[in-house]
């Protein structure tokens, strides 16, 4: 894809040809990118290296980030029990705050426009039970044919969606906000658009990818 800002004048080039649209969750559907950054800061004493690692890898499992902190920063092993403890604390911080946060600007309108004509999916790096809880609480579950999260890996999920829909991969579009989303799309041969916000803009600035900036209203 060329480096471009998707707007109304180019919307048909990027959406109408795709019968299947897959969306990341945090930072693309729910306005939770900063909430999760703040949760890592709270849990790990505002460790700058970990926060930078998290922001660069927003789409990957939090367990990978927990391990990174212990194995690459503290240089010590971490048990599965400790990881589970961290996950419970992280989940509580996030879920308490997400109750009061909204959807990404324009995403409800985007879903409303396309859900009857296209197959819409969620492909998240967050635990599936957490994603389902939020989707139900925000009353948007009806828009999606399928919802996926951890423990699934994103490239495996994208391949599974292609198999389910029985379409060529160049007929699937993945919209994400993390470099891991971009890499998963590259690995699977699926087209990708980056959703740009304050937490990720530095990492996509020089990448040759198409972008939506801050609101889905710009492409409706």
N, C-alpha and C positions, 0 to 999 in steps of 0.2 A: 504493500500500500504506500501511497505517497504521503508526505507530511502535509496535513491539511486540517483546517478546522471545519467540522461538519456543520453546515447551516441549512436553512430552508431551501436555498437554491441548489444544494447538492444532496438533499435528503433522499431523493429517489434512487440515487446511485448507491446509497449505503443501506437502505432498509427495504425498499420494495422488492428487490431481487432475492431476498433471503426468506424462505418459508419458515426457518427456525432461527430464533434469537435466544441466546443464552446470556444471562446477566450474573455477574458477581453480586454479592449481597451487601457486605459492609462497605460504605462509601460510594455505592452505586444505587442501591435501592433505599437503604436506611442510612440516615445521616449520622453514622456512628464512627467514622474514621478517627476523629479527634478523641472521642470517648475511649476508644481502645488504646490510642497512644497514651492518654492520661492514665489508663489502668496499668499499663506497663511501668510508667513513671512512678506510680504509687506503690506498686508491688516491689520494685527493684531500686528504690531510693534514687530515682531520677537518673539512673545510669545512662550517660549520653551514648555510649557505644551500643548498648542494647536498643535504645530508642531509635537510633539511626538504622540499626539492622532491621528493626520492626517496620519502620516507615519505608524502607527500601524493598521490603518483602511483605507487603500488606496482605497478599493473598494466600500465604502459606499458614500451616497449622501453628497455633500458639505453642504447642508442645515442642516444635522445632526451635522456637525462640527461647523457651524455658531452658532447653538443653544447651542452646548456644551460650546463654548467660553462664551456666555452670561450667561447661566444658571449654569454652573459648575465652571467657573473661575471668572467671574465678579459677579456672584450671583445676577443677575437681569433679569427681563423678556425681551423678544425681540419681536417686532411686526412683522407681516407678511410683512408690508411695508419695514421695515428695512432689513429683509431677502432678499427681492427682490432687494433692493438697493445694498446690498453686492454681490448678485449673478451677477448683471450687471457689477459691478466693477471687480469682480473676472474673469468673462468671458472675459472682455476686456484685462486684463493683460495676460491671458492665450492665447487667440486667436491671439494677436499681436505677441507673441513669437513662437507659434506653426507653424505659416507660414514659419518660417525659420528653423524648426527642422525636422529631418528625421524620417524614420521608424526604428523600432528596428532591430538590425543586424540579417539578415537572414530571417526575417519574410516574405518578398516578395517572396523569393525562396520557403519558406515553403508553402505559399498560392498557389503559382504556381504549386507546386508538387501535392497538394491534392485537389484542388477545383473541378476538374472534376470527381474525384472518391468518394468524401465524401461530406456530407452536412456541410458547414461551417457557423457558426453564431458568431455574436458579442453580448456579454452580458456585458454592461457597467454600472457603477454607475454615469456616467456623463449625463447631459440632452440630450435627444435623438436628438434634433435639432442641438446641438453642435457636437455630434458624426457624424451625417450625413454630416454636413458641412465639417468636416475634412476628412472623408472617401472619399467624392467626390473630394476634393481639392488634395488629395494624389493619386487619380486615382486607388483605390483598391476596389471600390464598386462591381465590377463584380464578385469578389471571394465569396461573401456571399449570402446565401439563405435568411437570415434574420438578421436584425440589431436592437438591443434593448438597451434602456437606461432608465434613469429616465423620468417619475415617476414610472416605474416598479421596483419591488424588485427582487433581483437576484434569490432567491430560487423560486419565482413565475415564472420568465422568464425561468429558467431551466425546471420546470415542464411543462410549455407551449410548449417548444421545444420538450420535450419527447412525448407530446400528438400529436403535429403536425407530427412528424416523425414516430409515432407508433412503437417505438422500446423500448426494455427494457432499464432501466436506466444504467445497467452495460455495455451497448453498446454506451454510451455517455461519452466523455472526456471533462473536463473543464480545461482550462489553465488560471491561474490567478496569480496576484502578490500581493494580499492582504489577510490578515487573514479573512476578510469578504467573500472573494471568497472561501477560504477553508471551512469556516463554511457553506456557501450556498451549496457547493457540499456535505458536510456531511449530511445536513438536507434532501437533496433530493436523497441521495444514488447514487450519480454520482461520478465516478473516477476523481481524481484531480492531476494536476501537477503544481508545483509552478515555476514561472519564476523569477529567482533571479537576482537582480541588487543592486547597492549601497544603494538605498533608503529603501530596505526591508530585506536585508540579515540577520540582527540581529534578526528579528522576526521569521524567518523560520529555523534558525540554529538548534534548538533542536526539531523541530517537525518531526514526523515520516511521511514525505511525500516525494514523488519523485520530483526531481528538474531538471530544465534546467538552466544552468548558462550563463547569459549575452548575448547569441547569439543562434538563432535557427539554425545556420550553423552547430552546434555541433550534431544535430540530423538528418541531411540530408545525 
